[in-house]
Amino acid sequence: MKIVHMADTHLGRFYKGRLSPEVSSKRREEIWQTMEKNINYVKDNKIDVLLLCGDIYERDYFTASDMDRLAELLNSVKETEIFIISGNHDYLDSDSPIYTVEFNKNIHFFEKEEYFEIENLKLRVYGFSWNKKYDFKADFNFNLDKNFSNILMLHGSTINEEHFALNKEEIEGLGFDYVALGHIHIRQKISNRIYYSGSPEPVSFKDTGSHGFIEIDLDEKTKDLKIDYKGESLRNYYKHDLEINKTMSIYTIKDKIEDMLEGLEKDFNKITLIGSYGDSDYLIEYLNYSLNYFYLEIEDDLKPDYDLDDLYEKNKDNLLGKFIEKARGNEKVIDYGLRALMEAKNED
């Protein structure tokens, strides 16, 4: 039996924060494009079962047109049994937008059902859908028939108590042939039969690493599994540290960044500047103006390039010394305060 396990597609995601409207809109469509590419993979490769493990769409931002598009896309899959649970972003209640459209009979949403049975595949799929945005809980009480292949779908966290906490040992003890998890965006093997597929497209700098979906080959007789990571995201998120010092010119630092980001021009990049530098505000203003990438975020984690103790000893009887004494322990406050005080002194 060929199975595809996918989760956390976050269709319709609205990007807040630093992304420009143009980049945000482009990224929203790219997530759709990857979903369509992956659905085509399911059709082209005659996949028997598709598991969609929650957060398939962003309920808060999903329009009627979005839901029509999702229904048309999933309904185009004729030969695959599709099973869908809802997560915290697409939780299922009486007002859910999925009730505004019609889906084919091979598409199964977990509402109150304990399991769906597909006789010709000798398959039973169990799952739970979130029915509210927060504090979802579910009781695990199953009576599995070993004449079937048994799969469990869950959307929760093995590391965070606040998002439907999942206990590895408890889930292992349930006896399922495969447990498909959603919620964590990084693909992970929890045990030999328990996996997070990760998100097909990363959505933030928390989601570094490769992204896609999982394809499982499940032997119906022996219950042996073959696991393959498939798919490829259109863009990835990368975090970099760049150590600099006050002897480097702004042009040298720019060259170092360009070398560091070679081949990553289409991706999301965050560079944290570490070390020490004189006027970091001027440096970052220059870098933001002169570097041209799809998305580049520069963070300032630079240390002051002066000796604070020496500066205090020379100024302990004046305003500068009093400021240092009061602000000790908060380097950022000291850094900004010293710049302001020294600039005022120079103007005098």
N, C-alpha and C positions, 0 to 999 in steps of 0.2 A: 504494500500500500504506500503510495507516494503522498506525502503531506507537506504543505507549506505552512509555517508558523510565522505570523507577522503581528506586530503590535505598534501602538504609539505613532501612528501616521500623522496625527494632529492636522488633518485637513481643515482648511479655513483659518489656520492660525493667524492671529493678528499680532504683529511684532511691535512691542512697545520699546521705549527707550531711545537708544542712540541711532537706530537705523533710520535712514531718510525714507520718506514716503515712497520714493521710486524703488529703492532697494527692498523695502518691506513688501511692496506689491509684487515685485519680481520673485521674491522668495516664497511668497504665498502660492504663486502659480507653479513654481518649481516643485513644491511638495506634491501638488496634484500630478505633475508630469511623472514623478517617480512612482507614485501610486499606480498610474496607468501603465507604466512600463512593467511593474511587478505583476499586475493583473494579467497583462499579455503573456508574461512568462508562465503563469498558471495555466492559461489556455493552450499555449503552444507546446507545453511539456506534459499535457494530459495528467495534471495533478488530480488525485482522487479527492483530497480533502484540503480545504483552506481554513485555517484557524486565525481569526482576527481578535486579538486579546486586549481590547479596550483602548480608549482614547483614540478612536479611529477618526473622530472629528472634534472640533472645538465648538461645543454647544453654544457658548456665549456669543460666538461670531458667525455661526453657520447660517447662511441665508436660505430662503426657499429654493433659489436657483442652485445653490451648493447641494442641497439634498436631492434635487432632481438629477444633478450630475452624478452623485454617488450611486443613486438607485440605477441609473442607466448603465453605469460602469459595472456594478456587481451583477445586474441582470444579464449582462453580455456573456457571463460565464455560465454556460449551459451544462457542462459535463462534470462539474465539480460540486461536491457538497460543501457549502460554506457555513461556518459556525461563528457567531459573533457574540461576544460579551461586551458590556459597557464598563467604562472606567470612571474615574472622578471627573474627567473633562467632558464626557459624553453620557453622563449618568441617565438612567432610563426611568422615567415616570410618565404619568398620564399626559403631560404636556410635551413629551419628547417629539422632536421633528421627524423621527423615523415613521411616526404614525400618519404623516401627511402624504406618504407615497406608498406604492405597492411594490413588493419584492416577489421574485419567483419562489416556487415551492422548495427549491434546493437551497434556499437561504434561510438559516435558522437563527433567530434571536433568542437568547436566554432571557426570559422574563421571570416566570415562576417554575419553569420546567426543571426537574431534577436532571434529566438527561434526554438526549435525542438518540434514537436507534436507527441505524441504516443497515437493514437486513442483508442486502446483497454484499456489503463490505464486512459483515459480521463485526460491526463497530458500534460502540456506545460512547458518546461525547457528553461529559458533564461540565457544568460551569455555573458561575455566579456573575450577575450584572449588578453594578452599583445602582442603587435606586435613589440615591441622594448624593449631594456634592461632597459632603464631609462625613467622617465618622462611620463609614460603612463597616459592617461586620457580617460574618456568615458562619454557620456551624457545619463542620465536616462530619457527616454521618452517612456513609455509603455502604451499600451491600452489592459488591461487584460480582458480576457473572463472568467467570474466567473463560467461558465459551466465546466471549467477545474480546476484541481489542478495546481497552478502556483508556480514554484520554480525559484529562482534567484541564480546564481553562480557568486561570485566575488572574486578576489584576490587583497586584498588591506589592508590598515591599518586604524583603528579607532583612532590611537594614534600618527601616524607619517605622517606629511604633505608630505614627500618626496616620499612615496610609495603608490600612488593612494589613496589619502585621502578619507575616507568613513565617512559620517555623519550619526550617528545613527538615528536621527529624520527624516532625509530625506529618508533613506532606509525604516524605519518603515511606512512612509506615502505612499510608493509605492503600498502597499496592497498585497504583496506576501504571500502565505501560509507558505513558509519556505525560508529563505535566508541562503545559505551555503557559508561560508567565508573561505578563505585560506590566508596565509602569516604570521600570528602570530602563533608561534609554541606551545603556551600554550593554552589548551582547555579553552574556555570561553563562557559563556552565555552573549550575548549583550542585548537581550530582549527575550520575550517569543517565538519569531519566527526567531531569528537571532543568529547564533552560529558560533564560530570558533571550528573546530574539533581538532585543534592542530596537531602536527606531530606524526605519528605512532612510530617513533624513535626520541629521542632527538639528536641534533647534536652539542650542545655546552653548556657551563655552564650558558647560558641565559635560557636554556630549562629545568629548574628544575620542579619537580612534575611528576604526572602520565601522561602517553601517550597512545594513541590508536586511535580510531575513534568513530564516533557517529552513532548509529542506530536509525532511526526515524520510528515510525508507524504513518502514516498519514491516517486519516479517510476521504475517498473521499467525503462523504456526508456532515459531520459536519465540516470538516477541522480541527478537533482536532488533537493535536500532542501528542505522547508519546516519550520522549527522553531518550535514554539509552547510557551510555558511555561503550564502548566495547574495547576489545583488550588489549594487554600488551606488552610493549617494552622489548627487550632482556636485555638492560642495561639502567640505569638512571644516571643522573648527580646530585651530591650532593655537597653543599658548607657548610663548617663547620668553626667555630671559636674555637680556643683553647687558653685559657688564661694561660700563664706560668709566672714564676718569677725566679730570679737568685738563689733561694734556691733549685730549682729542679735539679736533676741530669739528664743527657741525657737519662739514662735508665728509669727514672720515666716518662719523657715526651714521650718516645717511647711506654711505657705501656699504657699511657693515649690515645694515638692515636689508638693503637690496640683495646682498649675498645670501642672507639668512632666509629670505622669502622667495628665492628663485624656485620656480615651479609651483608656487602656492598663490599665484596672483589672483586666481578665481575663488579662493577660499576666504573664510573668516579668520583673521589673524589678530592676536592680542600680544603686544610686546611690552614686557615690564622692564623698564630701565633700572638697573641696579648699579651700585658703586657710588661715585661722588661726582658732582659737577657744579660749576659756578651758578649760572643763571639757567635753571632747568625750564622755567616758563618760556624763555626766549627759544631754547632748543626745541621744545615740544611744539611751539607755534610754528617754527620753521619746518619741522618734520611733517606736521599735518598739512602744511601748504604744499610742500615739494614732493611728497610721496603719493602716488596714484595707484590704489589697489581697489578691488571690489569692496572690501571692508577691512579697515585697519584701525585698531584701537591701541593707543599708546598710554601706558600707565607709568606714573612717576613714583618710583620707590627708592629714589636717590637719597644718599646721606649728605649732610652739609660738609663742605670741604674746608671747614675751619676747626680749630681746636677749641672746644667749648670751655674747657677748664681754663685755658690760657686767656680766652676772651673775657671770662668772668673775673679773673684775678685783676686784669687791667681796667675793668669797668665796674667793680663791685660797689663803688661809692656813687655811681650815677644811675640814670634811668635804665640804661642798657643792662647793667649788672643786676638791678632789681628785677627786671623782666626775666632774665635768665634764671634767677633764683626761684621765681614764682612758677615758671613754666617748665622746669626740669622734669624729665620723664615723658614729655610729649614732644617728640622731635619735629613733627609737622608744624605744631604751633610755634615752636622756637624758630624753625626755619623761616616761616612766613613773617613772624614778628621781627626777626633780625633784619630781614631784607627791608621791611618797611622802615624800621628805625635807622638803618644805615643810609637808606635813600634820603630820608628826611635830614639826617646829619650832613650828607653830601650837599644837599640843596642849600643848607645854611652856610 
